[in-house]
Amino acid sequence: MEFVRPLEPILIIDDVQDIRDYLNQILTELGFEDILESRDFESAKSLIKEKSPNVIFLDIELPDTDGTEILEFLNDNYPHTHVVMCSGHNSLENVQNTWELGAKGFIAKPFNAKKVDTVMKRLEIVEHF
């Protein structure tokens, strides 16, 4: 399915290169082209400021900052950005906490193309309303 471009650019913030590569590959296969990557929040800040991503895939556990703190920062400063949390710890409490903090999606690691596709389709629907 071809997506409408308002969801781009997309930023992936994860400290694991293999995760960033895999998610980038999935998004590319889904038809997205404007995909940015960052290994930590410090380096992501300039990308966020310069490129204004519409979707951010955010790892909850980063070496420099807790992902939930970043989520709160993004909601306060970039309220129109769709943040999708990614974590290997998909406990109900973890998922609920990120939803309450304003995440627009949650993907448990390890994820696959179908899960990413589902989240992107949901975001596309939200974007149109």
C-alpha positions in Angstrom: 0.0 0.0 0.0 1.3 3.4 -0.9 1.1 5.9 1.9 0.4 9.6 1.7 3.6 11.5 2.4 2.5 13.6 5.4 3.9 11.0 7.7 7.4 11.8 6.5 10.1 12.5 7.5 10.4 9.6 10.0 13.1 9.5 12.7 14.3 6.3 14.3 16.0 6.8 17.7 17.6 3.6 18.9 21.1 2.9 20.3 21.3 -0.5 18.5 22.5 -0.1 14.9 20.9 -3.4 13.8 17.5 -2.3 15.1 17.8 1.0 13.2 18.9 -0.8 10.0 16.0 -3.3 10.2 13.3 -0.6 10.9 14.7 1.6 8.1 14.6 -1.4 5.7 10.9 -2.1 6.7 9.9 1.5 6.3 11.7 1.7 2.9 9.9 -1.5 1.7 6.6 0.2 2.8 7.3 3.0 0.4 8.8 5.6 2.7 11.9 7.5 1.6 12.7 10.3 4.1 14.0 8.3 7.0 16.5 9.6 9.5 18.4 7.8 12.2 20.0 8.6 15.5 21.6 6.5 18.2 20.8 8.7 21.2 18.7 11.7 22.2 21.6 14.1 22.2 22.3 13.6 18.5 18.5 13.4 17.7 17.8 16.9 19.0 19.4 18.6 16.1 17.6 16.3 13.6 14.3 17.0 15.3 14.9 20.8 15.2 16.2 20.8 11.6 14.0 18.2 9.9 10.7 18.3 12.0 9.9 14.6 11.7 6.3 13.7 11.7 6.8 10.2 13.1 9.5 9.2 15.6 10.2 5.6 16.5 11.7 5.9 20.0 13.5 3.2 22.0 12.5 3.4 25.7 15.9 2.5 26.9 18.6 4.8 25.5 22.1 5.2 27.0 21.8 9.0 27.5 18.1 9.5 28.5 15.1 7.5 29.4 12.7 7.2 26.5 9.7 8.3 28.6 11.4 11.5 29.5 12.1 12.1 25.8 8.4 11.4 25.0 7.3 14.0 27.5 9.8 16.5 26.0 8.5 15.8 22.5 4.9 16.1 23.6 5.6 19.5 25.2 7.7 20.9 22.4 6.5 19.1 19.3 2.9 18.1 20.0 2.0 17.3 16.4 4.8 14.6 16.1 3.5 11.0 16.3 5.8 9.1 18.7 5.9 5.3 18.5 7.6 3.7 21.5 9.7 0.6 20.9 10.8 -1.7 23.7 11.8 -5.3 24.5 9.9 -4.9 27.7 6.3 -5.0 26.6 4.6 -5.4 30.0 1.1 -4.0 30.3 2.3 -1.4 32.7 5.0 -0.3 30.3 2.6 0.0 27.4 -0.1 1.8 29.5 2.5 4.2 30.8 3.7 5.3 27.3 0.1 5.7 26.1 -0.7 7.9 29.2 2.4 10.0 28.4 1.1 10.6 24.8 2.6 7.9 22.6 0.6 7.2 19.5 1.9 3.6 19.2 3.9 0.9 20.8 5.9 -1.8 19.1 7.4 -4.6 21.1 10.8 -5.9 20.2 11.5 -8.0 18.3 9.1 -6.5 15.8 8.3 -7.5 12.2 7.2 -5.7 9.0 3.5 -6.5 9.7 3.6 -4.7 13.1 5.3 -1.7 11.6 2.9 -1.6 8.7 -0.1 -1.7 11.1 1.2 1.1 13.2 1.9 3.3 10.1 -1.6 2.6 8.8 -3.1 3.7 12.1 -1.0 6.9 12.1 -2.1 7.6 8.5 -5.7 7.4 9.6 -5.1 9.7 12.6 -3.3 12.2 10.3 -6.4 12.5 8.1 -8.7 13.5 11.0 
